[in-house]
Amino acid sequence: MTGKYRTAYCGDLTSDDVGKKVKLAGWVHNIRDKGKIAFIDLRDREGLVQLIMFPKKNPELKASLKNCSLESCISVEGVVQKRKSPNPNLKTGEIEVVVEKIEILSKAERLPFLLEDPNVSDELRLKYRYLDLRRPENFWRLKVRHQITKVIRDYLSSIGFIEVETPLLAKSTPEGARDYLVPSRIFPGKFYALPQSPQLFKQLLMVGGIEKYFQIARCLRDEDLRADRQPEFTQIDLEMSFVTQEEILAVTEGMIKEVFKHVLGKEIKIPLERRTYADIMENYGSDKADLRYDLKIHTYNANNSNQKSIRYFYIKKKDLENGQSNRPFEERLKRFIDEVKSVQWQCSVTLVQKSHETKNNYILYQTNESATIKETLPTLLENLAEDELVVVASGEHNIATETLGEIRSFAGRLLELAPPDSYYLYWVVDFPLLEYSETEGKWVAKHHPFTMPHHDDLELLESAPEKVRAYAYDLVLNGFELGGGSIRIHDAEIQKRVFKALELSETEAQEKFGFLLEAFKYGPPPHGGIALGLDRLVMILTNAESIRDVIAFPKNKKAQLLVVGAPSEVSQEQLEELKIQIKK
């Protein structure tokens, strides 16, 4: 590397460079001025190196040192030498650079927070995100994100996919969340919608004969936020023609295998495990259960007169040992119980720990104690060793099961049951085509109204819609839904039957999806696809706490982009151009 400001990166220097004259550029991470001798830790994106200088022997260095402050941007020239006292905790710990010349490229004012301070609030970090990005872990996460997208592009291109961009200014369509709307200046009173996904456009591409499409797609949804959700996010979006469900799963598995291999250096075995929706819900209470730990849900089959289901799972010593947590168990248990207590459950919940004296077991937590649970506990405790736990829920079967699914998730996270640096990928298939909405008083699509019903269940569409499975599938990684997709309906008669089951009139269908239905009059091929969350994938593979940590400029919990102060008011002239009046 040769250039005006640097000939090498700080973090790339090694003992092989001893004796070489180098130019370095970066930010002042630390200064230690001892009078006769001074040290600066210089940091760039590749790492940190120690600079050593003797200001009393060099007046120019002394003057520069006085003007230097933390996070100032500087360039230096000097010679690499061996350190007398190596630092084994530093990548460049065996060497240092004897500085001959310093140029202060720009001086930093007093910082709003210290980069190494772990207790800086999220709001402050996001307001000064450009400083927060200087933290080595944040650069590393963005680099991993780049590597993942590069691997995906290379893999999909190698098997015949082409990347196609779809519009950001489009039509508002019902996709489950609120749209972000953009007013049209040319057509006053009309609005574009920013895409919640490229779903309809990628299906139009299949009608257009593209056959193998992908896009690293920007998507926007105006919805409430949480740790793994942002108003704008990125999907790895795929669509294919003339394919079956199994072929789509195979393409996706090949892509994920390449990501794990080239980014993490890990091999995953494919094909991945397939679990049906009915199976995963019954045994784990969630369609995105973390299967790195067991905690399978069971049913207590004793006769009970109130017709309630009693469902339970055990937390045994082997589960605790597999996690290999360094935190004391008592501390983890308290956090777990506090989390369970913080939720208003829809059924009775009991947590019991088997004590040293089996006749006096510890009721750790209980809501709405019932005689049924009281009678059940002695039997359930027989299978527990000392200090092991049983978690019991009593109520309507599905509610009790889903309640335990949520508590099971708390247990895995707060008791730290998952083995460290472990990954468990699997497919959930055979989702229901429809689900009944109590709010709307009718059947609604589980995924979207263009999802293909399972051929074996078509005859049940009118008589028993709750039993109809769909060619729909989700990919789950470590308890997160990484993505999902489906085979789409291309047969007009099947589409009419599905619309009828959804009580969607021809007029409503035309109003909501008219342009797609029009395209489907002209020979649509059998097609299907999948969309995976890129932000979520990067979050999991870098062990980040939130997807905010893997996005360069994320929004806060109120959907504000603090680094630039958005959203913000606009001028009266802009509003008048758009024929918009703000109502106060």
N, C-alpha and C positions, 0 to 999 in steps of 0.2 A: 504494500500500500504506500503510495506517495501522494503528498498533497501539501497545500499551504499550511494547514493547521495540524495535521497528524500523519505519521508514518505507520502507526500501529494503534490498536485499541488497548486501553489500560488492562482489561481482564485477559488479554491474549498473551501478555508477556510471560516468559518462562526463564528458567536458568540457562537455556540455550541462547538467550539474548544478552548474556553478560558480556560487557565490553562494547556493545553496540550503542551508537548515538541514535536517539529516537526523538520524535516530536509526538506529543500527546495533547489531547484536548478533552475537556469535560467539565464537571462541576465539583466545587470544593465540598467534600463530604465532612471533613474535619480539619482543624488547624491546631497545632501544638507548638507554640513559639517559646523556646527556652532561652532566648537571648543569643548565645553563641551558635546554637543549632536550632533549626526549626523543621517541623514535619507537616506535610499536607497529605491527607488521603484524597486522591483524585479519583473520581468515579465517572464512568461513561456507561453506555448500555450493556457492555460486555463484562463489566466488573470494576474492581477497585485496585489501585496500586499505591504504595507509599512513596511519596517524594521526600527527599532529604536535601536541605540547603544550609548554607553557612552565611547568613545575612551580614555579619560583621566584616567578612572578607569581600563582600560584593555590595556596594551601596545601592545599585539598581535593584537587586533582589530585596534589600531591606525596605526600599520605598514601595515596591510592589506588594510586599507582604503586609505593610501597614494598610494598604488600600483593599486588601482581600477580605472577604466575608463569607460566611457559610452560604453555599449554593451559588456563589459567583461563578460565572463561566470563564474559564481561563485556558490558555494554551501554554505549554512549556516545552523546552528543549533540554536534553540532558543525556547522561550515560547510565546504562543499566549496570548495577553491581550486585554482588551477593550481600544479603543482609547478615549482620553479625548475630542477630537474635531472630531466627526465622519464626514466622507466625503460622503454626499448623492449621489454624482455622480459616486461613485466607488462601484463595486459589493462587494468588501471586505472592504468597508469604515467604518464599525463599529469596526474593529479590527486591530491590528498590531502585529508584531513579535519582541520581545525583543531578540536581537542577542547575543549569547554567544560565537560563533565561526564562522569564515569565512574562506573558502578555495577558493583561486582564481584558478579556473581550467584552464583558459586561458585568457590572457590579450588582449584586443582589441586595435589596433592602432587607430590613428585619423581617423574618419569616412569620406568617400567621400561625404556623405550627412546625414542630421539628419532624422531619421525615421518619425518624426512627421511633417516634412516640406511638405506642400501640393503642393509646386511649383517646385518640383524636375522634371527634364525633363524625358521623357520616355526613351531616350537613356541611361541616367545614371542609371535609375531604372533597365533597362533590363541588363545592363552590370554587375551590382551588384545585380542580382535578389535574391541571397541567403540572402542579407540584406533586400531587399524589402519584402521578404516572412515573415520576422519577424513582419511586421505590422499585428495587430490583424485581420483586415478586410480580409487580404489575406489568412491567415490560415482559417478563417471562410468560405471563398468561396471554398477552396479546401475541407473542411469538408463537405459542402453542396453537392459538386460534388460527394464525396464518398457516402453520404447518398442516393443520387439519383440513382447512379449505383447499390447500394445494394438493394434498393427497386425494381428496374427493374429486377435484377437477381432473386430475391425472387419471384416476381409476375409471371414472365414468366416460371420459373421452376415449380411453383405450378400448372400451367395449361398445362404441358406436353412438354414445349419447352426444347431443349438441346442446350448448348453453344458449338459451333464448331469454331475453328480457321481456317482461310483460308490463302493461301500463301501471303507473302509480295514480294517475287521475282516471277514475273509472266510475261505475254506477253503484249506487247503494243497493246491496242485496242482503237478505236475511241470513246471517252466518253465526248467530248466537251471541254476539257482543255488539256494543254500540259502535257505529262507524265514526271516524273522524271525517267531518264534512268540509269541503273547500268551496266557497261561493264563486260562481262564474261572473266575471265582469261583463262578458259579451252577452250572456243570457241571464239578465237580472231575475232573481227569485229561484234560479235553478242551481243545483250543487253537484259537484263531483264528490265521490267518496274515495278515501285512501284505502287500499286493499287490506282486508283482514287476512287474506291469503290469495295466491294466484289460482285458486281452484277452478273457477269457470274458464279462465283464459287457457289454462293448460289442457282442459278438455277440448276447447276449440282448436288448440294446436294439434290434438290427435285427429280431429275431423279434417284438419288441413294436411294430414299425411306426414307430419314430422316424425312420428313413431317413437322416437327416444329423446325425450326432453329432460333437461335439468336446469335449475337456477338456484343460485345462492340468493334467496329472495327476501327482500325487506317487507315486513308485514306490520300493520298498525291496528291496534284495538283499544278503544276507549273503555277500559275496565279497571276495576279496583286492583291494586298492586299487592304483591307479596314477594317473598325472598327470591323465588324463581320465575318472576313475571315482570315484564316491562311493557309500557304502551307501544314501543316499537321494538321489534325483535327480528331475528333472522332465521329463516327456514332453509334446510337442504331439501329442495322440492324436486320430485321426480314424477314422470308420467310415461307410460309405455303402452303401445298398441299391440294387439294380437298376443296377449299374454294371459297366463293363469295366475291365480294367487300364489302358488308355489314358486313360479318364476320370479315374481316381484320380491318375495321373501329372499330368494337366493341371491338376486342382484344386491339387495340391501345388506345381506350378511357379508357378501364379498367386499362391499365398500367399508363396512365397519371393521372387518378383519384387517384391511389395509391400514385403516386409521390406527388401530391398536398396535400393529406391527411397526409402522414407521414413526409413530409419535411416541408411544410408550415402550416400544421394544418388547411387547408381549404378544404371544400367540393365543388366539381364541379358536376353539374347535367349532366348526360348522358342519352340518346344519345345527342351528340353535334349538334348544328345547321348545316344544309347542305345548301350551296349556290352554284348555278351552276356558271361555269366560265363566261358564257354569262351575267348572272345577276350581278355578282360582278364587272365585267369590265364596264358594262354600267352604273351602279349606283355609283361606287366608283373609277373607273379609274385605278384599280390595282388588281391583283389576290392575293395580300396579304394585303389588306386594313385593317387598324386598326379600328375596329368597337366599340371601347370604347367610341367614340364620333360620332355624326351623320354626318353632312356635306355631305349630299347626293347630287349627281350631277344631275341637271335638264337640259332640253332642252328648249330653247326659240323657240316657234313654229311659230312665225310670218313669213309671206312670205318674202323671200329675193332673189333678182335676181342673186346673185353671187354663189348660191348653197352651201354656207358655213354653217356649223353647228355652232350654238351659244350655248355653254354649260356653266353652271354657278353653283356655290354653295354659300350659305349664311353662314356667321359667326355671330351668334346671341348671345345675352346676356346670354341666358341659357347655351350655349356651354361654355362660359367663366366662368360662375359660377360653372359648374360641375367640372371643373378642380381644383378649389380651390387653385390656385397658390398664393404664397406670393409675387411674383414679381409685380411691378407696370405694369399695362396694356400697358402704353406707351413704356416702356422698351421692353416688349415682342413683341409689334407690330413692333418696329424698327428692332429687330433681324429678324423677319419674313420677312419684306420687303427687308432687306439687302440680305437675302438668296435668295429670288425670283429674285432680281436684278442680282445676281451673275451667273445666268444660261442663256444661249442663247437658248430661246424657239423656237420651230419649228412652232409656230402659234402666233397669236396676243393675248396678255394677258393684262387684265386691272383689277386693284384693286381700288374699290371705297368705301369710308366711308361716311355714311349719316351724314351730319353736322347738326348744330343747326338750320340753315336756309336751308330748303330743296332745295331752288333754287341754292345754292352755295355748292354743295357736293364736298368733297375732293377727287380728283383723286390722290390716293397714289402712283400708279405706272401704267405705260402704255407703250406698245410697238406697233408700227405699227398701230396707231389709224385708224379705218375705219369708214366710214359713218354708216355702219350697226350697230356697237357697240354703236356709239353715239345715234342712234335712239332707241336702245334697253334699254339703261340705265334708262330713266325715268320710264319705266314700272317695271323694276326689283327693283328699289329703293322704289316703293310704298309699298312693303312688309317688309321694314326695319324700325326698330325703331332708334331713335337717337343714333349715334356713332356705329351702327352695320355696317358690311361690306358685300359686294358682290364681288366675284372673277369670272371673265368672260374670256373665251377663245373662239376664233373664228378661224375656219380652217377646214380642212378635219376631218370628224367625229371622227375617231379613234385617230388621233393625238391630237385633242382638248380634248378628253376624258382622254387620258393618261397623257397629260400635267396637267390637273386639278387633276388627281390622285396623281401626284408628288407634286403639290402645296398643296394639301390637307394633304399630309404627313408632309410637312414643317409646316403647320398650327398647326397640332396636337402636334408636338414636340416643336416648338418655342413659340407658344401661350400657351403651357402647358394645353391642353384641356382635357386630360385623367384624370379621378378621381385617386387620389393617391392610391397606393397599390391595383390596380385593374387588373383583368386578363380577357381577352375575347378570348375564343377558338372557332374555327369553322372550318368546312371542306369546301374546294372548290372541286367540283366534275364536271364530264362531260367536261373535258378539250378537246380541239380539238386534234385529232390524229396527224394531220400534220399542218405545217405552211409553207408558201411560202418564200423561201430565195431569195431576189433580188440579193444578191451577187453570189449565186450559180446558179440562174436561174432555180430552180426546187423546188419541195416539199421536206421538210426534216421532220424528226420525232420531234414532240413537246417534248417528253420525250426520248424514245429510240425506236429502230426499232422492239423490241419484245413486245411492248405494245398492248394489245388486243383491237381491234375496238369494239365499241358498237354493239351488235347483230342487233339492229333495224336499224343501218346505214350501214351495210355491202354492201347493194345493191348500195350505193352511192360512194363506194371506187374508182371506175373507172370514173364515170360520174360527180361527184361533191365532190372531195376529201376535199374541204374546209368545208363541212358540216358534215364530219364524226367525231363523238364524240368517246372518248376513255374511257375505264374503268381505268381512272387515277384520282388521288386525292392528294390534299395537305392539311396538317394541319397547320393552321395559329394561331399564338398567338401574340396579341398586335402589329400587323403590321409587324411581322417577319414570313417568311416561316419556320416553325419549322421542316418540313420534308414532304416527298412525296413518292408516290409509284404507283403501278399499278397491275392489273391482267395481266399475261404474255400470249403470244400466245403459245399454245401447239399443235395446229392443223397445219400440214405441208402445206395444201392448202391455209389457211388464211395467213400464213407466206409468201408464194410465192407471193400472191396478194399485200401484204404490201411492199415487196421488189420491186415489179414492180412499184408500185406507187412512191417509192423513187428513181426509176431509178437506182437500185442497181443490177448489173448483177450477175449471178450465180458465176462467177469467183471472183468478188469483195467480195461477201458474204462469199465465202469459205476462201478467204484470210484474211478477218477481223474476221469472227466468225466461222470458220470451225470446231473447236473443240466442240463448243456448238451445231452446226447443226448436227454434227456426233452423239452426245449424244441423240439428239432429234429424231433419227431414231429408238430408242429402248424403246418406250412406255413412253414418258414423261407424268406426271399427270397434270391435271389442277392445276395451282399454281399462287401465287401472293405474294406481300410483300410490305414493306415500310422501309424507313430509316429516322431516326430523328437525327437532329444535337444535340449531347450531350452538346458541348461547348455553343451553342446558348441557349439551354434550361437553363443551369446553369447561363449564363449571364443575362437572363431575370428574373429568380427567385431570383437572388441576387442583382438586380438593378445595375449591373456593366456597365460601359460605353463601354467596348470592350471585345471581347472574350479573348484578351491577359490577362485580369485580372483574368480569371478562368482557365488558363493553367499554370502549374508549371513553365515551362521554355519556354516562347513563343518567336517567331521571331519578329523582328521589321518590319517596312514598306518595307524594302528592302530584306526581307526574310533572314536576318542575325541572327544567334544565338549568340548574343554579349557576353553572359556569358562564352562561351568557344572559341569565335573567329571563328565561322564557317559561311560560307564556307572558306576553307583555301587551300593553295597550298599543294601538296604532293610531295614526293621525286621522283627523276628521276628514281630510281630503281622500284618504284611502277608503274610508267607510262610504263616502258619497259616491266614489267610483263604482263601488260594489252594490250601491242602492241598499245599504244596510243602516239601520238605526238602532243604537243601543238603548234598550229599555231599562230604566233605572227604577 
